[in-house]
Amino acid sequence: MKTQITEMFGIQHPIIQGGMHFVGFAELAAAVSNAGGLGIITGLTQRTPELLAKEIARCREMTDKPFGVNLTFLPTLSSPDYPGYIKAIIDGGVKAVETAGNNPQKWLPALHEAGIKVIHKCTSVRHSLKAESIGCDAVSVDGFECGGHPGEDDIPNFILLPRAADELKIPFVASGGMADGRSLVAAMALGAQGMNMGTRFIATKEAPVHDKVKQAIVAASELDTRLVMRSLRNTERVLRNDAVDRLIAKEKALGASLKFEDIIDEVAGVYPKIMLEGTMDAGAWSCGMVAGLIHDIPTCKQLIDRIMAEADAIIRQRLMGFLTA
Ligand SMILES: Cc1cc2nc3c(=O)[nH]c(=O)nc-3n(C[C@H](O)[C@H](O)[C@H](O)COP(=O)(O)O)c2cc1C
């Protein structure tokens, strides 16, 4: 399949693996890229720019295909060394960067000068238009269904994607709720040039996370995610567990007076415990509603090949069949 996204990133299939904290290590990024998609290393999971440089080098040893790095500009307890991370990306010869969170304008000249394509993740049409106006090359339009931070507008992809298509000139991929060939064809019908997946890629053989995390996704249904931190305007979609129930109870009790410090035990520093050690109730971790569509743990290649074969069959047989019946 050839789209503006496959052309822009030099990949075979229009499928991107979104940056994921303590999931997007070199193993997963390389596996996705080797399977013909665009794998993404999560920049801030590496504690320093030096460690990111090593992770990029490790990924390059595992694949000769293009891969990217995610840089997330979110409210964190201490501000990361962003200039250092940008330098590690440029020096590492990476040609794709997924930015998320705040406006990446400040970093675009350096990235573009190094020949890097920037895809900015946005949860609204207005942020997508802003990304276009500041010179981003593409947008990842992240609907309300998504795992992680869906923003505060709550617009699902059936509305958000065609709205983005009506307004944007730069290409975009659909993100949030994407799992299979049906998702890809639907996203493209709504105007996207490809799709971005997070949760689906966690439940793969190569994702270097504890098996309990993968099993939790397979066991979950579309009813099992919750939105937390809404009153802090930092809404996150997470998989329900004991820590999340505790967090929601605190949110209910404290209402508008809730502060980050009140929920620090449930959200700060919990990712390594969950993703690496498999301590599933250690805190709140991002997970999309798409868990309801995930029933197995294939390799990245099996997953991507299956998605492309399914998309092909939907277009050629099911959809063409309606026209020729
Ligand atoms: C466990 C997990 C961690 C994530 N961490 C990040 C992150 O650090 N930075 C970021 O931009 N997006 C992050 N995301 C969002 C994904 O990149 C992607 O946009 C999202 O998962 C898409 O929705 P889906 O899960 O329905 O596919 C994370 C998602 C998950 C599930």
The ligand as a Tripos MOL2 file, in Angstrom:
@<TRIPOS>MOLECULE
LIG
   31    33     1     0     0
SMALL
NO_CHARGES

@<TRIPOS>ATOM
      1 C1          1.2950    2.1880   27.9150 C.3       1 LIG1
      2 C2          1.2420    3.4050   27.0390 C.ar      1 LIG1
      3 C3          2.1830    4.3940   27.2010 C.ar      1 LIG1
      4 C4          2.1690    5.5280   26.3850 C.ar      1 LIG1
      5 N1          3.1390    6.4730   26.5220 N.ar      1 LIG1
      6 C5          3.1750    7.5240   25.6690 C.ar      1 LIG1
      7 C6          4.2350    8.4590   25.7240 C.ar      1 LIG1
      8 O1          5.1580    8.3480   26.5550 O.2       1 LIG1
      9 N2          4.2240    9.4900   24.8410 N.ar      1 LIG1
     10 C7          3.2340    9.6270   23.8970 C.ar      1 LIG1
     11 O2          3.2820   10.5600   23.0930 O.2       1 LIG1
     12 N3          2.2080    8.7600   23.8210 N.ar      1 LIG1
     13 C8          2.1760    7.7120   24.6730 C.ar      1 LIG1
     14 N4          1.1510    6.7990   24.5650 N.ar      1 LIG1
     15 C9          0.1130    6.9710   23.5170 C.3       1 LIG1
     16 C10         0.4370    6.1410   22.2600 C.3       1 LIG1
     17 O3          1.5900    6.6000   21.6170 O.3       1 LIG1
     18 C11        -0.7110    6.1960   21.2510 C.3       1 LIG1
     19 O4         -0.9460    7.5220   20.8540 O.3       1 LIG1
     20 C12        -1.9930    5.6030   21.8010 C.3       1 LIG1
     21 O5         -1.7190    4.4200   22.5080 O.3       1 LIG1
     22 C13        -2.9780    5.3100   20.6830 C.3       1 LIG1
     23 O6         -4.1460    4.7370   21.1750 O.3       1 LIG1
     24 P1         -4.3890    3.1450   21.2450 P.3       1 LIG1
     25 O7         -3.7420    2.7020   22.4940 O.co2     1 LIG1
     26 O8         -5.8650    3.0330   21.2470 O.co2     1 LIG1
     27 O9         -3.7450    2.5300   20.0260 O.co2     1 LIG1
     28 C14         1.1440    5.6760   25.4070 C.ar      1 LIG1
     29 C15         0.1620    4.6800   25.2720 C.ar      1 LIG1
     30 C16         0.2030    3.5520   26.0660 C.ar      1 LIG1
     31 C17        -0.8640    2.5050   25.8700 C.3       1 LIG1
@<TRIPOS>BOND
     1     1     2 1
     2     2     3 ar
     3     2    30 ar
     4     3     4 ar
     5     4     5 ar
     6     4    28 ar
     7     5     6 ar
     8     6     7 ar
     9     6    13 1
    10     7     8 2
    11     7     9 ar
    12     9    10 ar
    13    10    11 2
    14    10    12 ar
    15    12    13 ar
    16    13    14 ar
    17    14    15 1
    18    14    28 ar
    19    15    16 1
    20    16    17 1
    21    16    18 1
    22    18    19 1
    23    18    20 1
    24    20    21 1
    25    20    22 1
    26    22    23 1
    27    23    24 1
    28    24    25 2
    29    24    26 1
    30    24    27 1
    31    28    29 ar
    32    29    30 ar
    33    30    31 1
@<TRIPOS>SUBSTRUCTURE
     1 LIG1         1 GROUP 0 **** ****
